[in-house]
Amino acid sequence: MKGMKIVIDGRWVKQTGIGRYVERTTEELLKLDKQNDYVFLIRDKERKKYSLDSYKNVKMVTANYRWFTFGEQLGLLKIINSLKPDLVHFPNFAYPVLYTRKFVLTVHDLTLFEYKTINSSRNTRLVYEIKHLAMRFAFWMGAHRAKFVIVPTEFVKRQIVKKYRLNPERVCVTHEASDGRLAATGKIDLKKFSITKPFLLCVGNAYPHKNLERLVEAFAKIVDEHKLDIQLVIAGKKDVFHERVEAEVVKDKLEDRVVFTDYVTDAELAGLYEKAELYVFPSLSEGFGLPGLEAMAYRLPVVSSNATCLPEVYGNAAEYFDPLSVDDMASVIAKLYSDKKRQAELIKNGKEQIKKFSWEETARKTLAVYKKVLGQD
């Protein structure tokens, strides 16, 4: 059967979150598919640190356009049209809305539309609202014009089918996966970060939907009412959103109990996973919830929000709380912290849970979508 030309928009590679999805799915696709030819679009700054040279059926083409820009709408469109692809895969809803040929679209979640991040914008509220409206329009157009929409969980599928009235047969679930341990061995100087007690760990950014303010409130109860002599470590590069969380820490007089690490290396993050007592994930909205699986890879008991897709992904390998209830969050965390038997059960279940997800399977299902669109199935 004749091979086709498939373009993958790889501008996201080496970015956190979506970048890993693009990188790992593409690599596994190229291992599986020897029939079709691939073109991987990449920015120069990423090309210096990412290569696909070991694969014979792919070439890399420079596309120096940031997402959600006019350059993306015009320059990227020109590049893609010049390649004359049979199919394009956009791994996020940042794409040229005037592109009219066959494409598939990956939608990781709808969080951006449910929790606005106005504080992250340097523009006025009016400019932000205009941009937000434009993104909503692009998303709606892409979801309805794509031959298939790829999503990471059944939860996101139900959500997008209901909200945007899509045919469920056009929405395909391809779970994402954990790469296991970040480093062969963790290396962390706890004193450098003023970590002097047993600690709970939470990793990620401080966007409003991450629910860190309630986590700090719950931690205050854990210390004051449940009498646990521990610390809370929030790991991740600090940004403007941390200001609200830090204000909550001061309000609750927890300055010596809550640690913000700012940026940490992979080896340091691995060390935090290895030395933490529990991993806490209080998020209000996720499309997949990769951090909890990473924690399981480090044999770390996970206590998680019961919101959105998280019970689907973590199964019986996590203890769950209501993320809107500070009291429930505090109670569940404190109880699990003191229950070593239950922790051992979660560690055992977590070891099995992470085996259910692999990037090879993600790529296999993605390739099945491509073949269906191209008439190769």
C-alpha positions in Angstrom: 0.0 0.0 0.0 1.3 3.5 -0.9 3.0 5.5 1.8 1.7 8.9 2.7 3.3 12.1 4.0 2.3 12.9 7.6 3.4 16.2 9.2 3.6 16.5 13.0 3.7 19.9 14.5 6.6 19.5 16.9 7.1 23.1 17.9 6.1 22.0 21.5 8.9 19.6 21.9 11.0 20.1 25.0 8.2 22.2 26.6 6.8 20.8 29.8 3.6 18.7 29.6 2.6 18.8 25.9 6.3 18.7 24.9 6.8 15.3 26.4 3.7 14.0 24.7 5.0 15.2 21.4 8.4 13.8 21.9 7.5 10.4 23.2 4.6 9.8 20.9 6.6 10.8 17.8 9.5 8.5 18.7 7.3 5.5 19.2 5.3 6.3 16.0 8.6 6.2 14.0 9.4 2.8 15.5 6.0 1.4 14.5 5.3 3.0 11.1 7.7 2.1 8.3 5.1 2.7 5.6 4.6 6.4 5.8 7.0 9.4 5.5 7.0 11.9 8.3 7.9 15.6 8.5 8.6 17.0 12.0 8.2 20.8 12.4 10.5 22.2 15.0 11.9 25.6 16.2 15.6 26.3 15.9 16.0 26.6 19.7 14.7 23.1 20.2 16.5 21.7 17.2 19.8 22.2 19.0 18.8 19.8 21.7 16.5 17.4 20.0 17.2 15.0 17.1 15.4 12.3 15.2 18.4 11.4 13.1 18.3 7.7 14.1 15.0 7.3 12.2 15.1 6.9 8.4 11.5 7.9 7.5 11.4 11.4 9.0 12.9 14.8 8.1 12.9 17.9 10.3 11.8 21.2 9.0 12.3 24.5 10.8 9.1 26.4 11.8 10.1 29.3 14.1 6.6 30.4 15.1 5.3 30.6 18.7 1.9 29.3 19.4 -1.2 31.6 19.4 0.5 34.2 17.3 -0.1 35.8 13.8 3.1 34.1 12.7 1.5 30.8 13.4 -1.6 31.7 11.5 0.3 32.9 8.4 3.9 31.7 8.4 3.2 28.2 9.7 0.3 27.9 7.3 2.6 28.7 4.4 5.2 26.1 5.5 2.6 23.3 5.9 0.9 24.1 2.5 4.4 24.0 0.8 4.9 20.5 2.2 1.7 19.2 0.6 1.0 16.7 3.3 -1.6 14.0 3.2 -2.3 14.5 6.9 -1.2 16.9 9.7 -1.2 16.2 13.4 -1.6 19.3 15.6 -0.8 18.2 19.2 -2.6 21.1 20.6 -5.3 23.5 19.5 -2.7 26.1 18.4 -2.9 25.7 14.7 -3.5 27.8 11.5 -7.3 28.1 11.4 -7.2 28.7 7.6 -5.7 25.2 7.0 -8.3 23.3 5.0 -6.8 19.9 4.3 -6.9 16.7 6.5 -5.7 17.1 10.1 -6.1 15.5 13.5 -6.1 17.5 16.7 -5.0 16.5 20.2 -7.0 18.1 23.0 -5.3 17.5 26.4 -7.9 19.1 28.6 -10.4 22.0 28.7 -8.8 23.5 31.8 -7.7 26.7 30.0 -11.4 27.5 29.3 -12.6 26.8 32.7 -9.9 28.5 34.8 -8.7 31.7 33.3 -5.1 32.7 33.9 -5.4 36.5 33.6 -2.5 37.0 36.1 -0.1 35.3 33.7 -0.7 38.0 31.0 1.3 41.2 30.8 -1.6 42.7 28.8 -4.6 44.5 30.0 -7.8 42.6 30.9 -9.4 43.7 27.6 -6.5 42.4 25.5 -6.5 39.2 27.5 -10.3 38.7 27.0 -9.9 39.3 23.2 -7.1 36.7 23.1 -9.1 34.3 25.2 -12.1 34.7 22.8 -9.9 34.1 19.8 -8.5 30.8 21.4 -12.1 29.7 22.1 -13.0 30.3 18.5 -9.8 28.4 17.2 -10.6 25.5 19.6 -14.2 25.3 18.4 -13.1 25.4 14.7 -10.4 22.8 15.2 -12.6 20.4 17.2 -15.3 20.4 14.5 -13.1 20.4 11.4 -10.5 17.8 12.5 -11.0 14.4 11.1 -10.3 13.0 14.5 -9.8 14.5 18.0 -7.4 12.7 20.2 -7.8 13.0 24.0 -5.8 11.4 26.9 -8.7 10.1 29.0 -12.3 8.9 28.8 -13.2 11.9 31.1 -11.9 14.4 28.6 -13.8 12.5 25.8 -17.1 12.7 27.7 -16.4 16.4 28.5 -15.6 17.5 24.9 -18.4 15.4 23.3 -21.0 16.9 25.6 -19.8 20.5 25.6 -19.0 20.8 21.9 -21.5 18.3 20.6 -19.0 16.1 18.7 -19.7 12.7 17.3 -18.1 10.4 19.9 -16.8 8.2 17.0 -14.6 11.0 16.0 -13.0 11.3 19.4 -10.2 8.7 20.2 -8.7 8.1 23.7 -5.0 7.5 23.7 -3.8 7.5 27.3 -0.4 9.1 28.0 2.3 7.5 30.2 5.0 8.0 32.7 8.7 7.6 31.7 9.3 6.1 35.1 12.2 7.6 37.2 13.5 11.0 36.2 17.1 10.1 37.1 18.9 6.8 37.9 19.5 8.1 41.4 18.1 11.1 43.2 20.5 13.7 44.6 19.1 16.3 46.9 20.6 18.4 49.8 17.5 18.8 52.0 19.2 21.4 54.2 19.8 23.6 51.1 16.0 23.9 50.8 15.5 24.2 54.5 13.8 20.8 54.7 14.4 19.6 58.2 11.4 17.4 59.0 9.5 14.6 57.3 7.5 16.1 54.4 4.6 15.9 52.0 5.5 16.6 48.4 3.5 18.5 45.7 5.1 19.1 42.2 4.1 21.5 39.5 3.0 25.1 38.8 0.7 27.3 40.9 -2.1 28.0 38.4 -5.4 28.6 40.1 -6.8 25.1 39.1 -3.8 23.5 40.9 -5.7 24.4 44.2 -2.5 25.1 46.2 -4.1 27.7 48.4 -6.6 25.1 49.8 -3.7 22.7 50.2 -1.9 25.2 52.4 -5.1 25.7 54.4 -5.5 21.9 54.8 -1.8 21.7 55.8 -2.4 24.2 58.6 -5.1 22.0 60.0 -2.8 18.9 59.7 -0.3 20.7 61.8 -2.6 22.4 64.3 -5.5 20.0 64.7 -4.0 16.6 63.7 -0.7 17.5 65.5 1.7 16.2 62.8 5.2 17.6 63.0 5.9 17.7 59.3 6.6 20.1 56.4 5.0 20.7 53.0 7.3 21.0 50.0 6.0 22.6 46.8 8.5 21.9 44.0 8.6 23.8 40.7 9.7 27.0 39.1 8.1 30.0 40.8 5.9 32.4 38.9 3.4 35.2 39.5 0.8 32.6 40.7 3.0 31.6 43.7 2.3 35.0 45.2 -1.2 34.1 46.3 0.0 30.8 47.7 2.8 32.5 49.6 0.3 35.0 51.0 -1.8 32.1 52.4 1.4 30.6 54.0 2.0 33.9 55.8 -1.6 34.2 56.8 -1.5 30.7 58.4 1.9 31.4 60.0 3.5 28.4 58.2 6.7 30.1 56.9 8.9 27.5 58.7 6.6 24.6 57.6 6.0 25.2 53.8 9.0 25.1 51.4 8.9 26.5 47.9 11.9 25.0 46.1 11.7 27.1 42.9 13.5 25.4 40.0 15.0 22.0 40.7 17.1 19.7 38.5 15.8 16.2 37.5 18.2 14.7 40.0 17.0 17.0 42.8 13.3 16.3 41.9 14.1 12.5 42.0 15.6 13.0 45.4 12.5 14.7 46.7 10.3 11.9 45.4 12.6 9.4 47.1 12.6 11.1 50.5 9.0 12.4 50.7 6.5 10.6 52.9 3.4 11.2 50.7 2.7 12.7 47.3 -0.2 15.2 47.4 -2.1 16.2 44.3 -5.0 18.6 45.1 -5.8 19.7 41.5 -9.3 20.8 40.5 -8.9 19.9 36.8 -6.5 17.7 34.9 -6.6 16.0 31.5 -4.4 13.1 32.6 -2.5 13.7 35.8 1.0 12.6 35.1 2.7 13.7 38.4 0.8 11.0 40.4 2.1 8.2 38.1 5.6 9.6 38.4 5.3 9.5 42.2 4.1 5.9 42.0 7.3 5.1 40.0 9.2 6.2 43.1 7.2 3.9 45.4 5.6 7.0 46.9 2.1 6.7 48.3 -0.3 9.1 46.5 -3.2 11.0 48.0 -5.2 12.8 45.3 -8.1 15.0 44.5 -11.1 13.0 43.2 -11.8 15.6 40.5 -12.1 15.1 36.7 -9.9 12.3 35.3 -7.8 11.5 38.3 -9.7 8.4 39.6 -9.7 7.0 36.1 -5.9 7.3 35.8 -4.9 6.4 39.4 -7.5 3.7 40.0 -7.0 1.9 43.3 -3.4 3.2 43.7 -4.4 6.5 45.4 -6.3 7.7 48.4 -8.9 10.4 47.4 -10.3 13.5 48.9 -12.8 16.2 47.9 -10.5 19.1 46.6 -13.2 21.7 47.5 -13.2 20.7 51.1 -10.3 21.8 53.2 -11.5 19.6 56.1 -11.7 16.5 54.0 -8.3 17.1 52.4 -6.7 17.6 55.8 -8.4 14.5 57.3 -7.6 12.1 54.4 -4.0 13.2 54.2 -3.4 13.0 58.0 -5.1 9.6 58.2 -3.0 8.2 55.4 0.2 9.7 56.8 -0.3 7.7 60.0 -1.4 4.5 58.3 1.7 2.6 57.2 -0.3 -0.5 56.2 -2.4 1.5 53.8 0.6 3.2 52.4 2.2 -0.2 51.7 -1.0 -1.2 49.8 -1.0 2.0 47.7 2.7 1.5 46.9 2.0 -2.1 45.7 -1.1 -1.0 43.7 0.9 1.9 42.2 3.5 -0.5 40.9 0.8 -2.3 38.9 -1.1 0.9 37.9 1.8 2.4 36.0 2.2 -0.7 33.9 -1.2 0.0 32.4 0.2 3.0 30.5 2.9 3.1 27.8 4.0 5.5 25.1 4.1 2.6 22.7 0.4 2.0 23.2 -0.2 5.8 22.8 1.6 5.7 19.5 -0.2 2.5 18.4 -3.6 4.1 18.9 -2.5 7.3 17.3 -1.2 5.4 14.2 -4.6 3.7 14.0 -6.2 7.1 13.8 -3.8 8.2 11.0 -4.5 5.1 9.0 -8.2 5.5 9.3 -8.1 9.1 8.1 -5.7 8.0 5.2 -7.7 5.0 4.2 -4.9 2.6 5.1 -6.9 0.5 7.7 
